[in-house]
Amino acid sequence: MIIKKYVAQDLKEAMRKAKEELGSNAIILQTRHIKRGGILGIFRSPQVEVTVAVDDTLQVNSDRLRQDMFSGSADPKGYGSTGKISEKERMSAYWQKDVLEELQKMKSIITDVKSKICEIESIKGMSEHAQSFYKRLVNNNVDAEIAREIVNNVELRLPESKNSNEDWAEDVCLYTLQEYMSEVRPIKIGGRKKGNLVFVVGPTGVGKTTTIAKLAANMTFAEGKSVALITLDTYRVSAAQQLRTFAEIIGIPISVVFNCADLKESIRHYRDKDIIFVDTAGRSPYNEENMEELRQFIEAARPDETILVLSVTTDSSDLVSIFKRFDDIGVDKVIFTKLDEARHYGQILNVIYEIRKPIAYFTDGQNVPDDIKIPDPRYLAELVLGKGEKYCEGSGR
């Protein structure tokens, strides 16, 4: 049995260190918060000390068992030169395999329980309001570390007596949340510049084409701008036809292009328009060939803005991964879609916290042009805190 202690700024970093040295079979024995030594220690934030153990004997036996079961040429158990295993020995090997699997499950459960205990310890001593906010944030899919950071800031803003009015305390929490989602930057067409070029990119199935139709309709009817559409989505006939239908209804021109030369020509053709939206084909961010083709289009066009469309029905870690892949070609801001299809909205905060990009719009339905809105940080904060109903069923924002 190997037992070691690791000290870090938070539990995640401590566990990363432990797994790097001891492997994934390490089990948490104890977690506690400690203060740094030294004269200035009182001004520093506490650290986390994690005591971790790993049974090196169990690991050796586990590796040996795998060799016994899957190596046809080896004879690690000493079964003879023929390598044949009796039925009794085979059953014993399978039994050992089941025991090892159960031990792994128990280890996972113990780790989860200890992690939960660590979470509880991290907010112990906070006011009831702060602890309640933490639970609400985590229950709405906010990452635990981000939730702790937020409630720590909330706690600092609450009176030392910790007996503040509940409504006032909630306002403090909402105000703090707004600070994390305050950068809202919709498309702005200023001055007399013509031919503003906006690329809309994203993975498949997030609603790019419908989102562009909503943007084009609002720019045309609500803001009185002249608009043109270009689609690069020639992979799906239905997508090009759908956007063409929207263009006819709105009364704006559209071009379907197949290569960089055609794209440049279409941009020149529409240079007298206030804004040109370019609809791109849905791309798997992990398909290198498709991403390279998109990169070539963007380098040829040199757009004023590139907006990434993300669906809130996608897991936070996947959203961040998708952003990182598309950010290789340059992303200026994001649009969150399908808020009407979600029940928890913490992933919005998780993504913005990680990517540090402004939100341009959100969409909450299929209706063109109605179901697209400029984000209201206050209402986004209410959603993330789990206050109120879905966006489209809320205050009508």
C-alpha positions in Angstrom: 0.0 0.0 0.0 1.4 3.4 -1.0 0.0 6.5 0.8 0.9 10.0 -0.2 -0.3 13.6 0.4 -0.8 16.3 -2.2 -1.3 20.0 -1.7 -2.9 22.3 -4.3 -5.1 25.3 -4.7 -8.2 23.1 -5.2 -9.3 19.5 -5.1 -9.2 19.1 -8.9 -5.6 20.2 -9.1 -4.6 17.9 -6.1 -6.3 14.9 -7.7 -4.6 15.6 -11.0 -1.2 15.5 -9.3 -2.2 12.3 -7.5 -3.4 10.5 -10.7 -0.3 11.6 -12.6 2.0 9.9 -10.0 -0.2 7.0 -8.7 -2.5 6.3 -11.6 -6.3 6.0 -11.8 -6.6 3.3 -9.1 -5.7 5.9 -6.4 -8.3 6.3 -3.6 -8.9 9.5 -1.6 -8.5 8.8 2.2 -8.8 12.3 3.5 -9.4 15.8 2.3 -8.8 19.0 4.4 -8.2 22.7 4.0 -4.9 24.0 5.2 -3.4 27.5 5.5 0.1 28.3 4.2 2.8 29.0 6.7 4.8 32.2 7.0 4.1 35.7 8.2 2.0 36.5 5.2 0.0 33.2 5.3 -3.0 35.0 6.9 -3.5 37.0 3.7 -3.4 33.9 1.4 -6.3 31.7 0.4 -6.4 28.2 2.0 -5.1 25.2 0.1 -6.5 21.7 -0.2 -4.5 18.7 1.2 -5.5 15.3 -0.2 -4.3 12.0 1.3 -4.3 9.4 -1.4 -3.6 5.6 -1.3 -3.0 3.0 -4.0 -2.7 -0.8 -3.5 0.3 -1.7 -5.6 -0.3 -5.4 -4.9 -3.8 -5.2 -6.2 -2.6 -3.5 -9.4 0.1 -6.3 -9.9 -2.5 -9.0 -9.4 -4.9 -7.2 -11.7 -2.3 -7.0 -14.5 -1.4 -10.7 -13.9 -5.0 -11.8 -14.1 -5.4 -10.0 -17.5 -2.4 -11.8 -18.8 -3.8 -15.1 -17.6 -7.1 -14.6 -19.3 -6.0 -13.0 -22.6 -2.5 -14.3 -23.3 -2.7 -17.6 -25.2 1.1 -18.1 -25.4 2.1 -17.3 -21.9 1.8 -19.6 -18.9 1.9 -17.1 -15.9 0.0 -19.4 -13.6 2.2 -22.4 -14.2 -0.5 -24.5 -15.8 2.1 -26.6 -17.7 3.8 -26.5 -21.1 0.5 -27.0 -22.9 -1.0 -23.8 -21.6 -4.3 -25.6 -20.9 -6.5 -24.4 -18.0 -8.9 -26.6 -16.1 -12.5 -25.7 -15.7 -12.0 -25.1 -12.0 -9.1 -22.8 -12.7 -11.0 -21.0 -15.4 -14.0 -20.4 -13.0 -11.5 -19.2 -10.3 -10.1 -16.7 -12.8 -13.5 -15.4 -13.7 -14.4 -15.1 -10.1 -11.3 -13.1 -9.4 -12.2 -10.9 -12.4 -15.7 -10.2 -10.9 -14.1 -9.4 -7.5 -11.8 -6.9 -9.2 -14.7 -5.3 -11.0 -16.6 -4.9 -7.8 -13.6 -3.4 -6.1 -13.3 -0.9 -8.9 -17.0 0.0 -8.5 -16.5 0.4 -4.8 -13.5 2.6 -5.3 -15.5 4.8 -7.7 -18.3 5.1 -5.1 -15.9 5.9 -2.3 -14.2 8.6 -4.5 -17.6 10.1 -5.4 -18.7 10.2 -1.7 -15.4 11.7 -0.6 -15.7 14.3 -3.4 -19.2 15.1 -2.2 -17.9 15.5 1.4 -15.2 17.8 0.2 -17.8 19.9 -1.5 -19.8 20.1 1.7 -16.7 21.0 3.7 -15.8 23.7 1.2 -19.0 25.6 1.8 -19.3 24.9 5.5 -19.2 28.0 7.6 -20.9 30.1 4.9 -24.3 31.6 5.5 -27.4 29.6 4.8 -28.1 31.9 1.9 -24.7 31.2 0.2 -25.1 27.4 0.8 -28.6 27.5 -0.7 -27.3 29.4 -3.8 -24.5 26.9 -4.2 -26.9 24.0 -4.2 -29.2 25.7 -6.7 -26.3 26.5 -9.0 -25.0 22.9 -9.0 -28.5 21.5 -9.4 -28.8 23.6 -12.6 -25.6 22.2 -14.1 -23.2 24.9 -13.0 -19.7 23.4 -12.6 -19.0 22.9 -8.8 -15.7 25.0 -8.9 -17.4 27.9 -10.7 -20.4 27.7 -8.2 -18.0 27.9 -5.3 -16.2 30.9 -6.7 -19.6 32.6 -7.2 -20.9 31.9 -3.7 -17.6 33.0 -2.2 -18.0 36.4 -4.0 -21.7 36.5 -2.8 -20.6 35.7 0.8 -18.1 38.6 0.7 -20.9 41.0 -0.3 -23.4 39.8 2.4 -23.2 41.5 5.9 -21.0 39.8 8.5 -24.1 39.0 10.6 -25.2 36.6 7.9 -28.8 37.4 8.7 -29.6 39.4 5.6 -33.0 39.5 4.1 -33.6 36.5 1.8 -34.8 38.6 -1.2 -31.9 41.0 -0.8 -29.4 38.1 -0.6 -30.9 36.6 -3.8 -30.5 40.0 -5.5 -26.8 40.0 -4.5 -26.4 36.5 -6.0 -28.1 37.5 -9.2 -26.0 40.6 -9.4 -22.8 38.5 -9.0 -24.0 36.1 -11.7 -24.6 39.0 -14.1 -21.0 40.0 -13.8 -20.0 36.6 -15.2 -22.3 37.0 -18.2 -22.3 40.7 -18.7 -20.5 40.9 -22.1 -23.4 41.0 -24.6 -22.4 42.1 -28.1 -25.0 41.8 -30.9 -24.2 42.7 -34.5 -23.8 46.5 -34.9 -23.7 48.3 -38.2 -22.3 51.7 -37.6 -21.5 54.6 -39.8 -21.7 54.4 -43.6 -19.8 51.3 -44.1 -21.3 48.9 -46.6 -20.7 45.2 -47.2 -20.3 44.1 -43.6 -19.5 40.4 -43.8 -20.7 38.0 -41.1 -19.8 34.3 -41.2 -22.1 32.0 -39.1 -20.4 28.7 -38.2 -21.0 25.7 -36.0 -21.5 21.9 -35.7 -24.4 20.1 -37.3 -27.9 20.3 -35.9 -27.6 23.5 -33.9 -29.9 25.6 -36.1 -27.5 27.8 -38.1 -29.8 28.2 -41.1 -32.9 29.2 -39.2 -30.8 31.5 -37.0 -29.5 33.3 -40.1 -33.0 33.7 -41.4 -34.1 35.3 -38.1 -31.1 37.7 -38.2 -31.7 38.6 -41.8 -35.4 39.2 -41.2 -34.8 41.4 -38.1 -32.0 43.4 -39.9 -34.4 44.0 -42.8 -37.6 44.8 -41.1 -36.7 46.0 -37.6 -33.5 47.9 -38.4 -34.2 48.8 -42.0 -30.9 47.5 -43.3 -30.2 46.1 -46.8 -29.2 42.4 -46.5 -27.9 39.7 -48.7 -27.4 36.0 -48.1 -24.7 33.6 -49.2 -24.8 29.9 -48.5 -21.8 27.5 -48.6 -24.0 24.6 -47.5 -24.1 22.7 -50.7 -23.9 19.3 -48.9 -27.6 19.4 -48.1 -30.0 20.4 -50.8 -32.7 21.0 -48.2 -30.5 23.6 -46.4 -29.9 25.7 -49.5 -33.5 25.5 -50.5 -34.7 26.4 -47.0 -32.6 29.5 -46.9 -33.7 30.4 -50.5 -37.3 30.2 -49.4 -36.6 32.5 -46.4 -34.8 34.9 -48.7 -37.8 35.0 -51.1 -40.2 35.6 -48.2 -38.0 38.4 -46.7 -37.4 39.8 -50.2 -33.6 39.7 -50.2 -31.0 38.3 -52.6 -29.2 35.0 -52.1 -26.3 33.2 -53.8 -25.2 29.6 -53.5 -21.4 29.2 -53.9 -19.2 26.1 -54.3 -15.6 27.4 -54.0 -13.5 30.3 -52.8 -13.6 32.1 -56.2 -17.4 32.0 -56.3 -17.5 33.3 -52.8 -15.2 36.3 -53.5 -17.3 37.1 -56.6 -20.6 37.0 -54.6 -19.1 39.3 -51.9 -18.1 41.8 -54.6 -21.6 41.5 -56.1 -23.2 42.4 -52.8 -20.7 45.1 -51.6 -23.4 47.8 -51.7 -25.5 45.9 -49.1 -25.3 46.9 -45.4 -24.7 43.4 -44.3 -23.9 40.0 -45.9 -24.6 36.8 -43.9 -22.7 33.7 -44.9 -24.3 30.4 -44.0 -21.8 27.6 -43.7 -22.3 23.8 -43.8 -22.6 22.1 -40.4 -19.2 20.7 -39.6 -18.0 18.1 -37.3 -15.3 20.0 -35.4 -13.2 16.8 -35.3 -13.1 16.3 -39.1 -9.9 17.8 -40.1 -10.7 17.9 -43.8 -14.0 19.7 -43.3 -12.4 22.2 -40.9 -9.6 22.9 -43.3 -12.2 23.6 -46.1 -14.0 26.1 -43.8 -10.6 27.7 -42.9 -10.0 28.3 -46.6 -13.3 30.0 -47.1 -12.8 32.3 -44.2 -9.3 33.2 -45.2 -10.6 34.0 -48.7 -13.5 36.1 -47.5 -11.8 37.8 -44.4 -15.2 38.4 -42.6 -15.7 41.3 -40.2 -17.2 38.8 -37.7 -17.3 35.1 -37.3 -20.1 33.9 -35.0 -20.2 30.4 -33.5 -23.7 28.8 -33.0 -23.9 26.5 -30.0 -26.9 24.5 -28.7 -27.6 24.6 -24.9 -28.9 21.0 -25.1 -25.2 20.0 -25.4 -23.0 19.0 -22.4 -20.8 21.8 -21.1 -17.5 20.0 -21.7 -18.5 19.2 -25.3 -19.5 22.8 -25.9 -16.1 24.0 -24.7 -14.4 21.4 -26.8 -16.4 22.4 -29.9 -15.5 26.1 -29.3 -11.8 25.3 -29.1 -11.9 23.5 -32.4 -13.7 26.3 -34.2 -11.6 29.0 -32.4 -8.6 27.7 -34.4 -10.2 29.5 -37.4 -11.2 32.5 -35.3 -14.5 33.1 -33.3 -15.6 36.6 -32.3 -18.8 35.8 -30.4 -21.4 33.1 -29.8 -25.1 32.5 -30.2 -26.8 30.0 -27.9 -29.8 28.1 -29.5 -32.6 25.8 -28.4 -33.2 27.4 -25.0 -36.8 26.2 -25.4 -35.6 22.6 -25.5 -33.5 22.8 -22.3 -34.5 22.5 -18.6 -31.2 23.6 -17.1 -29.0 26.5 -18.2 -25.8 26.2 -16.1 -23.9 25.2 -19.2 -24.3 28.8 -20.5 -22.3 30.1 -17.6 -19.8 27.2 -17.7 -19.0 27.9 -21.4 -18.8 31.7 -21.1 -16.5 31.3 -18.0 -14.2 29.1 -20.0 -14.1 30.7 -23.4 -14.3 34.4 -22.4 -16.3 35.4 -25.5 -19.3 37.7 -25.7 -22.8 36.4 -26.3 -24.5 37.9 -29.4 -28.0 36.4 -29.3 -30.0 33.4 -28.0 -32.8 31.6 -29.7 -35.8 30.0 -28.0 -37.9 28.5 -30.8 -38.4 28.0 -34.6 -40.5 31.0 -35.4 -38.9 33.4 -37.9 -38.2 36.2 -37.1 -39.6 36.3 -33.5 -37.6 33.6 -31.6 -34.2 35.4 -31.4 -33.3 37.9 -28.8 -30.4 39.9 -27.5 -29.5 38.4 -24.1 -30.5 40.2 -20.9 -27.8 39.4 -18.3 -30.3 39.7 -15.4 -32.6 37.1 -16.9 -29.8 34.8 -17.9 -28.7 35.0 -14.2 -32.2 34.0 -13.2 -32.1 31.0 -15.5 -28.8 29.9 -14.3 -29.9 30.2 -10.7 -33.0 28.1 -11.6 -35.4 30.9 -10.9 -38.5 31.0 -13.1 -39.5 28.9 -16.1 -38.0 28.4 -19.6 -37.0 31.5 -21.5 -39.9 31.3 -23.9 -42.3 30.8 -21.0 -40.9 33.5 -18.8 -41.3 37.2 -18.9 -41.5 37.4 -22.7 -37.9 38.6 -23.1 
